[in-house]
């Protein structure tokens, strides 16, 4: 199994998505597409909250993203959101904004790529 395939498996949990109704469910695909379409914007918003030092806002936004990502079947997004939520909640030093923004953007792009790949594979 290639490293790309392994990353895609981490970025998107297809068995979970199948348990929700799968890619053959137009309603589910629409909901998941909305989630994926908003990932870049959510990553940018989290980066802004880090930059502002807004711990409460970061905790709340990261918590919402974590829950949505878990429900949608995007474990890598859920993990980074959980890291941010924990840092903001526990008073840890917030990550450097440029480094975290880069990491968030990378994970969002991998999730988007994995989603698009899954949709193309379905067709």
C-alpha positions as CSV (number, residue, x, y, z in Angstrom):
1,X,0.0,0.0,0.0
2,X,1.5,3.4,-1.0
3,X,2.0,6.2,1.4
4,X,-0.6,8.2,-0.6
5,X,-3.2,5.5,0.0
6,X,-2.4,5.3,3.7
7,X,-2.8,9.1,4.0
8,X,-6.1,9.0,2.1
9,X,-7.3,6.3,4.5
10,X,-6.5,8.6,7.4
11,X,-8.0,11.7,5.8
12,X,-11.3,10.1,5.2
13,X,-13.0,7.1,6.9
14,X,-15.0,5.5,4.1
15,X,-16.3,2.6,6.2
16,X,-17.8,5.2,8.6
17,X,-19.3,7.1,5.6
18,X,-20.7,3.8,4.3
19,X,-22.4,3.2,7.7
20,X,-24.1,6.6,7.3
21,X,-25.6,5.7,4.0
22,X,-22.6,5.8,1.7
23,X,-21.6,7.6,-1.4
24,X,-24.7,6.3,-3.2
25,X,-26.9,8.5,-1.0
26,X,-27.3,11.9,-2.7
27,X,-28.4,13.5,0.5
28,X,-25.3,12.3,2.4
29,X,-23.0,13.3,-0.5
30,X,-24.5,16.8,-0.4
31,X,-24.0,17.2,3.3
32,X,-20.5,15.9,3.2
33,X,-19.7,18.1,0.2
34,X,-20.9,21.1,2.2
35,X,-18.5,20.1,5.0
36,X,-15.6,19.6,2.6
37,X,-16.4,22.9,0.8
38,X,-16.1,24.8,4.1
39,X,-12.8,23.3,5.3
40,X,-10.5,25.9,3.9
41,X,-12.6,28.7,5.4
42,X,-12.7,26.9,8.8
43,X,-8.9,26.4,8.7
44,X,-8.5,30.2,8.0
45,X,-10.9,31.1,10.8
46,X,-9.0,28.9,13.3
47,X,-5.8,30.5,12.2
48,X,-7.2,33.9,12.8
49,X,-8.3,32.9,16.3
50,X,-4.8,31.6,17.1
51,X,-3.3,34.8,15.8
52,X,-5.7,36.9,17.9
53,X,-4.9,34.8,21.0
54,X,-8.7,34.2,21.3
55,X,-8.7,31.1,23.4
56,X,-12.4,30.9,24.1
57,X,-13.3,31.4,20.4
58,X,-10.6,28.9,19.4
59,X,-11.9,26.3,21.8
60,X,-15.5,26.7,20.6
61,X,-14.6,26.7,16.9
62,X,-12.2,23.8,17.2
63,X,-14.8,21.8,19.3
64,X,-17.5,22.4,16.6
65,X,-15.0,21.4,13.8
66,X,-14.0,18.3,15.8
67,X,-17.5,17.1,16.2
68,X,-18.5,17.8,12.6
69,X,-15.3,16.0,11.3
70,X,-16.0,13.0,13.5
71,X,-19.6,12.7,12.3
72,X,-18.6,13.3,8.7
73,X,-15.8,10.7,8.7
74,X,-12.7,12.9,8.5
75,X,-10.5,11.7,11.3
76,X,-7.3,13.7,10.5
77,X,-9.4,17.0,10.6
78,X,-11.0,15.8,13.9
79,X,-7.6,15.1,15.4
80,X,-6.1,18.5,14.6
81,X,-9.3,20.2,15.8
82,X,-9.0,18.2,19.0
83,X,-5.4,19.3,19.5
84,X,-6.4,23.0,19.1
85,X,-9.4,22.6,21.4
86,X,-7.2,21.0,24.1
87,X,-4.5,23.7,23.8
88,X,-7.1,26.5,24.1
89,X,-8.9,24.8,27.0
90,X,-6.0,23.8,29.0
91,X,-4.1,27.1,28.8
92,X,-1.2,25.5,26.8
93,X,0.9,27.8,24.7
94,X,-1.0,28.2,21.5
95,X,0.8,27.0,18.4
96,X,2.6,29.4,16.2
97,X,0.0,30.8,13.8
98,X,2.0,30.4,10.5
99,X,3.0,26.8,11.3
100,X,-0.5,25.8,12.5
101,X,-2.1,27.6,9.6
102,X,0.1,25.6,7.2
103,X,-0.7,22.3,9.0
104,X,-4.4,23.1,9.0
105,X,-4.4,24.0,5.3
106,X,-2.4,20.8,4.5
107,X,-4.8,18.6,6.4
108,X,-7.8,20.4,4.8
109,X,-6.3,19.9,1.3
110,X,-5.7,16.2,2.0
111,X,-9.3,15.8,3.2
112,X,-10.6,17.6,0.1
113,X,-8.4,15.5,-2.2
114,X,-9.4,12.3,-0.5
115,X,-13.1,13.2,-0.8
116,X,-12.7,14.1,-4.4
117,X,-10.9,10.8,-5.0
118,X,-13.6,8.9,-3.3
119,X,-16.3,10.5,-5.4
120,X,-14.4,9.8,-8.6
121,X,-13.9,6.2,-7.6
122,X,-17.6,5.9,-7.0
123,X,-18.4,7.1,-10.5
